[in-house]
Amino acid sequence: MRNLTYIIREGRHFGTDRTNLIAFKTRMEFDALLDESCLYTPTQNPPQINKLFGFSFGFHQGASARIGWHADGEKFWFHSYVYTAPGKMEHRLLGPGLPGEVHHFMIRRTDLLVDIEMDREIYHQYTLEKACFIGYLLHPYFGGQVPAPHEMTIRLQNVVVSWL
């Protein structure tokens, strides 16, 4: 298990420590902690979905799964965020969270099916058009198009990436 801390600087999209490791894995679990530094008031309607963590199945914007999030000034809203085919992104609301709360997430791929869970309860399933055997980790990213309005700290704890 690994603990990772990412800092996204004001005006930036990417956080620190973006090592893109090749991942021959099909399952990821982690606990996420977003503190008050991650709160902001969205400037777009609907708000852009920021990316928390996930992995590509060979094609970043063609076959990948991540946990997404946005803030509303007081709390966070978590989403499953999946590219099921080139250029075809789907997302669904997983649920809310408050600053300082720890939430458990799981992403699992079996063949072309991707399952995403939040806090071992909320469950979404997606079907990929195609996927490769290898992929890479997708680290935190603020955006869409609008960069981070101020410095943010994202903590991922008990990170496990493995085979099913």
C-alpha positions in Angstrom: 0.0 0.0 0.0 1.2 3.5 -0.8 0.2 6.9 0.4 0.4 9.7 -2.2 0.1 13.5 -1.8 -0.5 15.8 -4.8 -0.3 19.5 -4.7 -1.9 21.4 -7.6 -0.6 24.9 -7.7 -2.8 28.0 -8.4 -3.3 28.4 -12.2 -2.2 24.9 -13.0 -4.0 21.7 -14.0 -1.5 19.0 -13.0 -0.3 18.1 -9.6 3.1 17.1 -8.4 4.4 13.5 -8.8 2.9 12.5 -12.1 5.0 9.5 -12.7 3.2 7.5 -15.5 3.9 4.0 -14.6 2.9 1.3 -17.0 0.2 -0.7 -15.3 -0.5 -4.3 -16.2 -3.3 -4.2 -13.6 -7.0 -4.3 -13.7 -8.0 -3.2 -10.2 -7.4 -0.1 -8.1 -8.5 0.8 -4.6 -7.7 3.9 -2.6 -8.9 6.2 0.2 -9.2 9.9 -0.8 -9.0 12.9 1.5 -9.8 16.3 0.1 -9.4 19.1 2.7 -10.6 22.7 2.7 -7.9 23.7 0.3 -9.8 21.8 -2.4 -13.0 23.9 -2.0 -13.8 26.4 -4.6 -16.9 28.0 -6.2 -17.4 26.8 -9.8 -17.3 29.4 -12.5 -19.0 27.2 -15.1 -22.5 25.7 -15.3 -22.5 22.8 -15.2 -19.2 22.7 -13.3 -16.2 21.0 -14.9 -15.3 17.6 -13.5 -11.8 17.4 -12.1 -10.0 14.1 -12.1 -8.9 12.5 -8.9 -7.2 9.2 -9.8 -7.7 6.2 -12.1 -6.1 4.5 -15.0 -6.0 4.1 -18.8 -6.6 0.8 -20.5 -4.3 1.7 -23.4 -6.1 4.7 -24.8 -6.3 7.8 -22.5 -9.4 9.3 -24.0 -10.7 6.1 -25.6 -10.7 3.6 -22.7 -10.0 4.8 -19.2 -11.7 5.1 -15.8 -11.3 7.6 -13.1 -12.9 9.1 -10.1 -13.9 12.7 -10.8 -15.0 15.5 -8.5 -16.1 19.1 -8.3 -16.8 21.5 -5.4 -19.7 23.8 -4.8 -18.0 26.1 -2.2 -19.1 24.0 0.8 -18.8 20.3 -0.2 -17.4 17.9 -2.9 -19.4 15.9 -5.4 -17.7 12.7 -6.6 -18.4 11.1 -10.0 -17.4 8.0 -11.9 -15.7 9.3 -15.1 -15.1 6.8 -17.9 -14.1 7.0 -21.6 -15.9 3.9 -23.1 -14.8 4.6 -26.7 -12.6 7.2 -28.4 -14.1 10.6 -27.6 -17.1 9.1 -25.8 -17.0 10.1 -22.1 -19.6 9.1 -19.6 -19.9 10.2 -16.0 -22.4 9.6 -13.2 -22.7 11.1 -9.8 -21.4 8.9 -7.0 -22.2 11.1 -4.1 -21.2 14.0 -1.8 -18.3 14.5 0.6 -17.2 17.1 3.1 -13.7 18.5 3.6 -11.6 16.2 5.8 -13.8 13.1 5.2 -12.1 10.0 3.9 -13.9 8.2 1.1 -13.0 4.7 -0.3 -13.0 4.2 -4.1 -12.5 1.1 -6.2 -12.1 0.8 -10.0 -12.1 -2.7 -11.4 -12.0 -3.9 -15.0 -13.0 -7.4 -16.1 -12.6 -7.8 -19.9 -14.6 -4.9 -21.2 -16.7 -4.2 -18.1 -15.6 -1.5 -15.7 -17.0 -1.3 -12.2 -16.7 1.8 -9.9 -17.6 2.0 -6.3 -17.6 4.7 -3.6 -17.5 3.7 0.1 -18.2 0.1 -0.8 -21.9 1.0 -1.5 -22.5 3.1 -4.6 -21.8 1.1 -7.8 -21.7 2.0 -11.4 -20.9 -0.2 -14.4 -19.7 0.7 -17.9 -18.9 -1.3 -21.0 -15.8 -0.4 -23.0 -15.7 -0.6 -26.8 -12.2 -2.0 -26.6 -9.2 -2.1 -24.2 -5.6 -3.0 -24.2 -3.8 -5.3 -21.9 -1.5 -2.5 -20.7 -2.2 1.0 -19.6 -0.9 3.7 -17.2 -2.0 5.5 -14.1 -3.9 8.8 -14.4 -3.0 11.2 -11.7 -5.0 14.2 -10.3 -5.9 16.8 -12.9 -7.8 20.1 -12.2 -10.0 20.8 -15.2 -11.4 20.7 -18.1 -10.3 24.1 -19.2 -10.3 26.2 -16.1 -7.1 25.8 -14.0 -7.0 25.6 -10.2 -8.1 28.9 -8.6 -5.7 28.4 -5.7 -3.3 25.8 -4.4 -4.9 22.5 -3.5 -3.7 19.4 -1.6 -5.1 15.9 -2.5 -4.2 13.0 -0.3 -4.6 9.4 -1.5 -4.1 6.7 1.1 -3.9 2.9 1.1 -3.4 2.9 -2.7 -3.5 -0.6 -4.1 -3.2 -1.4 -7.8 -3.4 -5.1 -8.6 -4.7 -7.9 -10.8 -8.2 -9.2 -10.0 
